[in-house]
Amino acid sequence: MTNNETSLFNDKNIGKEIWADFLTLYKNFSSYNGSETEKTIFFLKKKLGIKIIKYKYGKKIKSWRIPTYRKVIKGILKRNKKNILNYKDNKFFIWQNSVSIKKKLKFNELKSHIYYKKENKKSVPLNNVAYTNTWGLSMPYNQFLKLNKKSLYEIEIVSKKYNSDLQIGELLIKGKSKQEILIDSVISCPSLGNNVSAIAVILSVVKFLLKKNNYFSYRILFTPETIGPLSMLERIKKNKNILGGSCFTNLGYGKYFNYKESRSGNTIFDKSIKYLKKKDKLLKIKLRKFETSTGFSGNEKAYNSLGYKCNMGNFSRSILNSYTEYDTHLDNKDFVSLKNMIQSLNVINRVLEIVDSERRYIYNFDGEPSYSNYGLQDKIQNNNARSIIDYLVTYSDGSKTLLDFALSSKFKLVELKKYAKILKNKNILKEIKVE
């Protein structure tokens, strides 16, 4: 990273802008579709000029279908005419997309419609039932334990049904190459601080990409969870230029960074993360192989799914469900920190700087080339330069890229790129398409 870039990332104005964007996005109690999600989409359009792609309500996407959106207007649980909880006090009390109901019921019937988390007894957990025709409420486990098992309860939920389209934000930033790196950020985040922080950070990442002279093209996607990527994959599945990329989640809380590799484990993004980890020993990045066995995966699960295999990793500060506040009302705007978001922005931009340096070369000679006949004497000024040139000449058979060399040798990526360009200009190496 250059000195100019370092000062840019430490600019107080950038911090203020990220935090302002975060607070605006945090207000939207978003779901997979509906008015709150539209507010997020329109905000991103205003900020970045994204293209809004719509999928009609009810449209079938493979085995999925664009769900109905039910906006909860009222939600009250009473006992002896006294409120136990009220939606107006906390939107997490009523399950997102609950159907309307007004009913008196006994505890044994009520308890099957109550969601709580034993791991964090004070939290009100999120639950979204968009794909089912049901209702329910959430409460702290401590409160659940105090419910009178012999009492009669009155539940009233009023929700309004909307046949809302699914909306995805897309921005293609064209580079010198038509080959694309995908960047995905989940927008179906209902006022969850750590989730929403990722949208705010990626928004700033995109602003930087728009100012740069990029080698690769970058396709930025702001998608609702799971059904968003699946909808987009149907649209871009014939795009042969996509080289994979990464989903970004939870960038405002966590002591260190986590990266789950793509299914192949060998994309440009995968290798760029590994190289940054190798290069910067002080930066803590925990690497994980692609897996879905935990039951908690982000959009990378959909992208890497069989039949598509769009190789996407997942970059985060904290793994999904790795902290007790996860998906609860305690994961709020006070739970995350601006310092973490700025550091996340810094690291992601460093990764993308590495990504954009990736190249592939193949030899354009027979045997060992005579450097003097190619006019390379002035370029071989020391043993390090000679070693790098010898290395590139020996191993550039087209099967490996500069990142492969940087990961398997002692040489830095910036040095390999510098001398590969020199050898290309001397017609010793020929640049070929990265795959």
C-alpha positions in Angstrom: 0.0 0.0 0.0 1.3 3.4 -0.9 1.7 6.3 1.5 -1.1 8.2 -0.3 -3.4 5.3 0.1 -2.6 4.9 3.7 -3.4 8.5 4.5 -6.6 8.2 2.4 -7.8 5.2 4.5 -7.1 7.1 7.7 -9.0 10.2 6.5 -11.5 11.2 9.1 -14.0 12.1 6.4 -14.1 8.5 5.2 -15.0 7.4 8.7 -17.8 9.9 9.0 -19.1 8.9 5.6 -19.1 5.2 6.5 -20.8 5.8 9.8 -23.5 8.0 8.2 -24.2 5.4 5.6 -24.3 2.7 8.3 -26.9 4.6 10.4 -29.1 5.2 7.3 -29.0 1.5 6.3 -29.5 0.4 9.9 -32.9 2.1 10.1 -34.3 -0.2 7.5 -35.9 -3.4 9.0 -35.3 -5.2 5.8 -36.5 -8.7 4.7 -36.1 -10.6 1.4 -38.4 -8.1 -0.4 -40.8 -5.3 0.6 -40.7 -1.6 1.4 -37.8 -1.7 3.9 -35.5 -3.6 1.5 -36.5 -1.1 -1.3 -35.3 1.8 0.9 -31.9 0.1 1.1 -31.9 -0.5 -2.7 -32.9 3.1 -3.4 -30.3 4.4 -1.0 -27.6 2.4 -2.8 -28.8 3.6 -6.2 -28.6 7.2 -5.0 -25.0 6.6 -3.6 -23.6 4.4 -6.4 -25.9 4.6 -9.4 -26.6 0.8 -9.2 -28.9 -0.9 -11.6 -32.0 -2.3 -10.0 -32.9 -5.8 -11.2 -36.4 -6.9 -10.4 -37.9 -10.4 -10.2 -41.7 -10.6 -10.1 -43.4 -11.7 -7.0 -44.3 -15.4 -7.2 -41.6 -16.1 -9.9 -40.1 -19.5 -9.6 -36.4 -19.7 -9.3 -35.6 -23.4 -9.6 -37.1 -25.0 -6.5 -37.6 -21.5 -4.9 -40.3 -18.9 -5.3 -40.2 -15.2 -4.7 -42.1 -15.0 -1.3 -45.0 -12.8 -0.2 -44.0 -9.8 1.9 -46.1 -9.3 5.0 -45.5 -6.0 6.7 -46.1 -6.3 10.5 -48.1 -3.2 11.7 -49.1 -4.4 15.1 -48.1 -7.1 17.5 -49.1 -7.5 21.2 -49.1 -10.4 23.6 -51.3 -9.9 26.7 -52.0 -11.7 29.9 -54.9 -10.5 32.1 -55.3 -7.5 29.8 -51.7 -6.4 30.5 -49.1 -6.2 27.8 -46.3 -8.7 28.0 -44.6 -7.5 24.9 -45.4 -4.9 22.2 -44.1 -4.7 18.6 -43.8 -0.9 19.0 -41.2 -1.4 21.7 -39.0 -3.8 19.7 -39.6 -5.0 16.1 -37.7 -8.3 17.0 -40.7 -9.3 19.2 -42.8 -10.4 16.2 -41.5 -12.8 13.6 -40.9 -11.1 10.3 -43.6 -11.8 7.7 -46.0 -13.2 10.3 -49.6 -13.7 9.2 -52.3 -11.8 11.0 -53.9 -13.5 14.0 -56.1 -12.5 17.0 -56.7 -15.3 19.4 -56.8 -16.4 23.0 -54.8 -19.5 23.7 -53.3 -21.6 26.5 -49.6 -21.7 27.2 -49.1 -25.1 25.7 -50.4 -23.8 22.3 -48.6 -20.5 22.6 -45.1 -21.9 23.4 -44.8 -23.6 20.0 -45.0 -20.1 18.5 -42.3 -18.6 20.8 -38.6 -18.3 19.7 -35.8 -17.7 22.2 -32.1 -18.3 22.6 -30.8 -20.1 25.6 -27.2 -19.1 24.6 -28.1 -15.4 25.4 -30.9 -15.3 27.9 -31.4 -11.5 27.6 -31.7 -11.3 23.8 -34.7 -11.1 21.5 -33.8 -13.3 18.5 -34.7 -12.6 14.9 -37.0 -15.0 13.0 -38.2 -14.7 9.5 -41.1 -16.8 8.2 -41.4 -15.4 4.7 -41.5 -18.9 3.2 -44.2 -20.3 5.5 -47.8 -19.3 6.3 -47.4 -18.9 10.1 -47.0 -16.5 12.9 -44.9 -16.2 16.0 -43.1 -14.1 18.5 -39.6 -13.9 20.1 -38.6 -13.0 23.6 -35.7 -13.3 26.0 -35.3 -16.8 27.4 -35.4 -15.3 30.9 -38.8 -13.8 30.1 -40.1 -17.1 28.6 -39.2 -19.0 31.9 -41.4 -16.5 33.8 -44.5 -17.1 31.7 -47.4 -18.6 33.8 -48.1 -22.0 32.4 -51.7 -22.0 33.7 -52.7 -18.7 32.3 -54.7 -17.8 29.2 -52.9 -15.5 26.8 -54.2 -13.1 24.1 -52.1 -12.7 20.9 -52.9 -10.1 18.3 -50.7 -9.6 15.2 -51.8 -7.4 12.3 -49.8 -7.6 9.1 -50.5 -6.4 5.6 -49.7 -8.6 2.6 -47.9 -7.1 -0.4 -47.0 -8.9 -3.6 -43.5 -7.3 -3.7 -40.9 -7.9 -6.4 -37.5 -9.2 -5.4 -34.9 -6.4 -6.0 -31.2 -6.8 -6.5 -28.7 -4.0 -6.9 -26.0 -4.5 -9.6 -23.1 -2.4 -10.7 -20.6 -3.4 -13.3 -17.3 -1.5 -13.1 -15.5 -2.1 -16.4 -11.8 -2.6 -16.3 -9.2 -3.2 -19.1 -10.1 -6.8 -19.1 -13.6 -8.2 -19.6 -13.0 -10.8 -17.0 -15.0 -10.2 -13.8 -14.5 -10.4 -10.1 -17.8 -10.8 -8.2 -18.5 -8.9 -4.9 -21.6 -9.8 -3.0 -23.2 -8.1 0.0 -26.4 -9.2 1.7 -29.1 -6.6 2.0 -31.8 -8.5 3.8 -30.5 -7.4 7.2 -33.2 -6.1 9.6 -31.4 -3.7 11.8 -28.6 -6.1 12.7 -25.5 -4.0 13.3 -22.8 -6.5 12.3 -24.7 -7.5 9.1 -25.5 -3.9 8.1 -21.9 -2.9 8.7 -20.9 -5.1 5.7 -23.2 -3.1 3.4 -21.7 0.2 4.6 -18.1 -1.1 4.2 -18.7 -2.5 0.7 -20.4 0.7 -0.3 -17.1 2.5 0.5 -15.1 -0.2 -1.3 -17.1 0.4 -4.4 -16.5 4.1 -4.2 -12.7 3.4 -4.3 -13.1 0.9 -7.2 -15.0 3.6 -9.2 -12.0 6.0 -8.8 -9.4 3.5 -9.8 -8.1 2.4 -13.2 -8.8 -1.3 -12.7 -7.4 -4.2 -14.7 -10.3 -6.6 -14.1 -13.9 -5.7 -14.3 -15.9 -5.9 -11.0 -19.5 -6.9 -10.8 -21.0 -5.7 -7.5 -24.2 -7.4 -6.3 -26.4 -6.3 -3.4 -28.7 -9.3 -2.8 -31.3 -10.7 -0.5 -30.0 -13.9 1.2 -30.0 -17.1 -0.8 -32.8 -16.4 -3.3 -30.9 -13.3 -4.4 -27.8 -15.1 -5.6 -29.9 -17.9 -7.1 -31.9 -15.4 -9.1 -28.7 -13.7 -10.3 -27.0 -17.0 -11.2 -29.9 -17.8 -13.6 -29.1 -14.5 -15.3 -25.3 -14.6 -15.4 -24.8 -18.4 -15.7 -23.6 -18.1 -19.3 -21.1 -15.4 -18.5 -17.8 -17.1 -19.1 -15.8 -14.0 -17.9 -16.6 -14.5 -14.2 -13.6 -15.5 -12.2 -15.4 -15.9 -8.9 -15.0 -13.5 -6.0 -16.3 -13.2 -2.4 -19.3 -12.5 -0.3 -18.8 -10.0 2.6 -20.6 -10.3 5.9 -20.1 -9.1 9.5 -17.4 -6.4 9.2 -18.1 -4.3 12.3 -17.5 -6.8 15.1 -14.7 -9.3 15.7 -11.1 -9.4 16.8 -9.7 -10.7 13.6 -10.7 -11.6 10.0 -12.1 -14.9 8.7 -12.0 -16.1 5.2 -13.9 -19.2 4.0 -12.5 -20.3 0.6 -14.6 -20.9 -2.4 -15.5 -24.5 -3.4 -12.4 -24.7 -5.7 -10.2 -22.9 -3.2 -8.1 -21.6 -6.1 -9.8 -18.5 -7.4 -7.9 -15.2 -7.7 -9.7 -14.0 -4.6 -8.7 -17.2 -2.6 -5.1 -16.8 -3.6 -5.1 -13.0 -2.9 -6.2 -13.6 0.7 -3.6 -16.3 1.1 -0.9 -14.0 -0.3 -1.9 -11.1 2.0 -1.7 -13.5 5.0 1.7 -14.6 3.9 2.9 -11.1 3.2 1.6 -9.4 6.4 2.4 -11.5 9.4 0.8 -9.0 11.8 -2.6 -9.2 10.1 -4.7 -11.9 11.6 -6.7 -13.8 9.0 -8.1 -17.2 9.8 -8.5 -19.4 6.7 -11.1 -22.1 6.4 -11.9 -24.6 3.7 -15.3 -24.3 2.0 -18.0 -26.2 4.0 -21.6 -26.0 4.9 -21.8 -28.5 7.7 -22.3 -25.9 10.5 -25.8 -24.9 9.3 -24.8 -21.3 9.2 -23.6 -20.2 5.8 -24.0 -16.9 3.9 -24.6 -16.4 0.2 -21.5 -18.3 -0.6 -23.5 -21.5 -0.1 -25.9 -20.5 -2.9 -23.1 -19.4 -5.3 -21.1 -22.6 -4.8 -24.2 -24.8 -5.0 -24.1 -27.8 -7.4 -25.2 -27.0 -10.9 -23.8 -23.5 -10.7 -20.4 -23.8 -8.9 -19.8 -20.0 -9.1 -16.7 -20.0 -6.9 -17.3 -17.4 -4.1 -15.6 -17.2 -0.8 -16.8 -15.4 2.3 -14.8 -12.6 4.0 -15.9 -11.5 7.5 -14.6 -10.4 10.9 -16.8 -12.8 12.8 -18.3 -16.1 11.5 -22.0 -16.4 11.3 -23.5 -17.6 14.7 -20.1 -17.4 16.4 -21.2 -14.9 19.1 -24.3 -15.1 21.3 -25.7 -11.7 20.1 -25.8 -13.1 16.5 -29.2 -12.5 14.9 -30.7 -10.8 18.0 -31.7 -7.3 19.0 -28.4 -7.0 21.0 -26.5 -7.0 17.7 -27.3 -3.3 17.4 -25.6 -0.1 16.3 -23.7 0.0 19.6 -22.5 -3.5 19.2 -20.2 -2.7 16.2 -17.4 -0.1 16.0 -16.4 2.3 13.3 -12.8 1.5 14.0 -13.5 -2.1 12.9 -15.3 -1.0 9.8 -12.5 1.3 8.7 -10.0 -1.5 9.3 -12.2 -3.8 7.3 -12.3 -1.3 4.4 -8.5 -1.0 4.6 -7.9 -4.8 4.4 -10.5 -5.4 1.6 -8.9 -2.7 -0.5 -5.5 -4.3 0.1 -6.9 -7.6 -1.1 -8.4 -6.0 -4.2 -5.1 -4.4 -5.0 -3.6 -7.9 -5.0 -6.4 -9.2 -7.1 -6.0 -6.5 -9.7 -2.2 -7.4 -10.0 -2.9 -11.0 -11.1 -1.6 -12.0 -14.5 -0.7 -15.1 -16.5 2.3 -15.5 -18.9 3.7 -18.1 -21.2 7.1 -18.4 -22.7 7.7 -16.9 -26.2 11.1 -18.6 -26.9 12.8 -21.9 -27.4 15.5 -23.0 -25.0 17.2 -20.6 -22.7 17.0 -17.0 -24.0 20.2 -14.9 -24.2 19.5 -11.9 -22.1 22.2 -9.8 -23.8 20.6 -10.4 -27.2 17.3 -9.2 -25.7 18.9 -6.1 -24.3 18.3 -7.0 -20.7 21.8 -6.2 -19.3 20.7 -2.9 -17.7 17.7 -4.7 -16.1 19.8 -7.3 -14.4 21.5 -5.0 -11.9 21.7 -7.3 -9.0 21.3 -10.9 -8.0 17.7 -10.4 -6.9 16.7 -9.1 -10.3 18.6 -11.9 -12.0 16.9 -14.5 -9.8 13.4 -13.2 -10.5 14.0 -13.1 -14.2 15.5 -16.6 -14.2 12.5 -17.9 -12.2 10.0 -16.4 -14.6 11.8 -17.6 -17.6 12.0 -21.1 -16.1 8.4 -21.5 -14.9 6.2 -19.4 -17.1 4.7 -22.3 -19.1 1.1 -20.8 -18.8 0.0 -23.3 -16.1 0.6 -20.9 -13.2 -0.1 -17.2 -12.5 1.9 -14.5 -10.8 -0.1 -15.2 -7.6 0.8 -18.9 -7.8 4.5 -17.9 -8.1 4.2 -15.4 -5.2 2.7 -18.1 -3.0 5.2 -20.8 -3.8 8.4 -18.7 -4.0 10.3 -16.2 -1.9 9.5 -13.4 -4.4 7.0 -10.6 -3.8 4.1 -10.2 -6.1 5.1 -6.6 -7.0 8.6 -7.8 -8.0 7.2 -10.6 -10.1 4.8 -8.2 -11.8 7.5 -5.7 -12.5 9.9 -8.2 -14.2 7.2 -10.1 -16.0 6.2 -6.8 -17.6 9.8 -6.2 -18.6 10.1 -9.7 -20.1 6.8 -9.1 -21.9 8.0 -5.9 -23.4 11.2 -7.7 -24.6 8.9 -10.4 -26.2 10.3 -13.1 -24.0 7.0 -13.7 -22.3 3.5 -13.4 -23.7 0.5 -12.4 -21.5 -2.4 -14.8 -21.8 -5.9 -14.9 -20.3 -6.2 -15.6 -16.6 -8.6 -18.5 -15.9 
